[in-house]
Amino acid sequence: MLRVCSLKEVPEDGMIRVDLKGKELLVARVRERVYVSDVWCTHEEGDLSLGLLEGDIVKCPLHGARFRLADGSVVEGPEGESPEAIPRLKTYKVQVQEGEIYIEEP
């Protein structure tokens, strides 16, 4: 397992960007759940940490593509296009232990 950050670094119902060993990650906390995914939108590489978090869905600040953080599925494509228009978002299996967030090695 790879330590990502402390749970207290991530605001409740919020998200942060973490640079980890050359990998840029999005860490989101929704109630008691923690999600970790790549930070870059698969459409045109918008920084998802600057987007809008709506439950477990993150919306890209550039063109509005929406991703479900639980599994990386595309809920809505950019600017309302079909979700099939862009690839899934890469997500990671998360464990929280003693207030620290870990993911399986990418």
RAZI-V271174 format. One record per backbone hydrogen bond with DSSP energy under -0.5 kcal/mol. NH is the residue of the N-H (numbers start at 1). CO is the residue of the C=O. Records with the same first field share a line. If there is no record, write none. Layout:
NH->CO / CO
This chain:
2->103
4->101
5->101
7->99
9->6
10->7
11->9
13->29
14->11 / 29
16->27
18->25
20->18 / 23
23->20
25->18 / 23
26->37
27->16
28->26 / 35
29->14
30->33
31->29
33->30
35->28
36->92
37->26
38->90
39->24
41->46
45->41
48->39 / 46
50->47
51->48
52->59
54->52 / 57
57->54
58->67
59->52
60->65
64->60
66->76
67->58
68->73
69->56 / 67
71->68
72->68
75->66 / 73
76->66
77->81
79->63
80->77
81->78
85->82
86->83
89->72
92->36
95->102
97->95 / 100
100->97
101->5
102->95
103->2
104->93
